[in-house]
């Protein structure tokens, strides 16, 4: 029987642990002088997994923290906070 995370925080943590395992595999591949293309494929898989996890984290933040901030009349502050994150990723 496989592990099924129950809530969003568990899902995020589970995905990050999977990414960590894949990253450890990539390190091992580099150390053992594996074929570069194989390493690049694994790196793309880790990047994709992290991107999906980031999207899940953002969705969770929007549904919880941002929604609460809007209800409290703090929409501008909440939007500015999110935008600083996106400006850093460029």
TORKOL-4160 file (C-alpha; in steps of 0.2 Angstrom, whole numbers, padded with zeros to 4 digits, m for minus):
90
<pt num="1" X="0000" Y="0000" Z="0000"/>
<pt num="2" X="0007" Y="0017" Z="m0005"/>
<pt num="3" X="0008" Y="0032" Z="0006"/>
<pt num="4" X="m0006" Y="0045" Z="0003"/>
<pt num="5" X="m0004" Y="0062" Z="0011"/>
<pt num="6" X="m0020" Y="0068" Z="0019"/>
<pt num="7" X="m0019" Y="0087" Z="0019"/>
<pt num="8" X="m0010" Y="0100" Z="0008"/>
<pt num="9" X="0005" Y="0102" Z="0021"/>
<pt num="10" X="0008" Y="0084" Z="0020"/>
<pt num="11" X="0007" Y="0084" Z="0001"/>
<pt num="12" X="0019" Y="0098" Z="0000"/>
<pt num="13" X="0031" Y="0089" Z="0012"/>
<pt num="14" X="0029" Y="0072" Z="0003"/>
<pt num="15" X="0033" Y="0080" Z="m0014"/>
<pt num="16" X="0049" Y="0089" Z="m0006"/>
<pt num="17" X="0055" Y="0073" Z="0001"/>
<pt num="18" X="0053" Y="0064" Z="m0016"/>
<pt num="19" X="0063" Y="0079" Z="m0024"/>
<pt num="20" X="0076" Y="0077" Z="m0011"/>
<pt num="21" X="0078" Y="0058" Z="m0015"/>
<pt num="22" X="0079" Y="0062" Z="m0034"/>
<pt num="23" X="0092" Y="0075" Z="m0031"/>
<pt num="24" X="0102" Y="0063" Z="m0021"/>
<pt num="25" X="0101" Y="0051" Z="m0036"/>
<pt num="26" X="0107" Y="0065" Z="m0047"/>
<pt num="27" X="0122" Y="0068" Z="m0035"/>
<pt num="28" X="0126" Y="0050" Z="m0036"/>
<pt num="29" X="0125" Y="0050" Z="m0055"/>
<pt num="30" X="0137" Y="0064" Z="m0056"/>
<pt num="31" X="0149" Y="0056" Z="m0044"/>
<pt num="32" X="0149" Y="0040" Z="m0054"/>
<pt num="33" X="0152" Y="0049" Z="m0070"/>
<pt num="34" X="0135" Y="0045" Z="m0078"/>
<pt num="35" X="0130" Y="0050" Z="m0095"/>
<pt num="36" X="0127" Y="0069" Z="m0095"/>
<pt num="37" X="0110" Y="0067" Z="m0105"/>
<pt num="38" X="0104" Y="0055" Z="m0092"/>
<pt num="39" X="0109" Y="0067" Z="m0078"/>
<pt num="40" X="0100" Y="0082" Z="m0087"/>
<pt num="41" X="0084" Y="0071" Z="m0089"/>
<pt num="42" X="0084" Y="0068" Z="m0070"/>
<pt num="43" X="0087" Y="0086" Z="m0066"/>
<pt num="44" X="0072" Y="0091" Z="m0077"/>
<pt num="45" X="0061" Y="0079" Z="m0068"/>
<pt num="46" X="0067" Y="0087" Z="m0051"/>
<pt num="47" X="0064" Y="0105" Z="m0058"/>
<pt num="48" X="0047" Y="0100" Z="m0064"/>
<pt num="49" X="0042" Y="0092" Z="m0047"/>
<pt num="50" X="0048" Y="0107" Z="m0038"/>
<pt num="51" X="0038" Y="0119" Z="m0049"/>
<pt num="52" X="0023" Y="0109" Z="m0046"/>
<pt num="53" X="0026" Y="0109" Z="m0027"/>
<pt num="54" X="0028" Y="0128" Z="m0028"/>
<pt num="55" X="0012" Y="0129" Z="m0037"/>
<pt num="56" X="0003" Y="0119" Z="m0024"/>
<pt num="57" X="0011" Y="0130" Z="m0010"/>
<pt num="58" X="0005" Y="0146" Z="m0019"/>
<pt num="59" X="m0012" Y="0139" Z="m0021"/>
<pt num="60" X="m0013" Y="0134" Z="m0003"/>
<pt num="61" X="m0007" Y="0152" Z="0002"/>
<pt num="62" X="m0020" Y="0160" Z="m0009"/>
<pt num="63" X="m0034" Y="0150" Z="m0002"/>
<pt num="64" X="m0029" Y="0153" Z="0016"/>
<pt num="65" X="m0018" Y="0168" Z="0020"/>
<pt num="66" X="m0023" Y="0179" Z="0005"/>
<pt num="67" X="m0041" Y="0175" Z="0007"/>
<pt num="68" X="m0040" Y="0180" Z="0025"/>
<pt num="69" X="m0030" Y="0196" Z="0022"/>
<pt num="70" X="m0043" Y="0201" Z="0009"/>
<pt num="71" X="m0057" Y="0199" Z="0022"/>
<pt num="72" X="m0047" Y="0209" Z="0034"/>
<pt num="73" X="m0045" Y="0223" Z="0021"/>
<pt num="74" X="m0027" Y="0220" Z="0018"/>
<pt num="75" X="m0028" Y="0215" Z="0000"/>
<pt num="76" X="m0014" Y="0227" Z="m0006"/>
<pt num="77" X="m0002" Y="0221" Z="0007"/>
<pt num="78" X="m0005" Y="0203" Z="0003"/>
<pt num="79" X="m0003" Y="0206" Z="m0016"/>
<pt num="80" X="0013" Y="0215" Z="m0014"/>
<pt num="81" X="0020" Y="0201" Z="m0003"/>
<pt num="82" X="0016" Y="0189" Z="m0017"/>
<pt num="83" X="0023" Y="0200" Z="m0031"/>
<pt num="84" X="0040" Y="0201" Z="m0022"/>
<pt num="85" X="0041" Y="0182" Z="m0023"/>
<pt num="86" X="0038" Y="0182" Z="m0042"/>
<pt num="87" X="0050" Y="0197" Z="m0045"/>
<pt num="88" X="0064" Y="0187" Z="m0036"/>
<pt num="89" X="0061" Y="0172" Z="m0048"/>
<pt num="90" X="0064" Y="0181" Z="m0064"/>
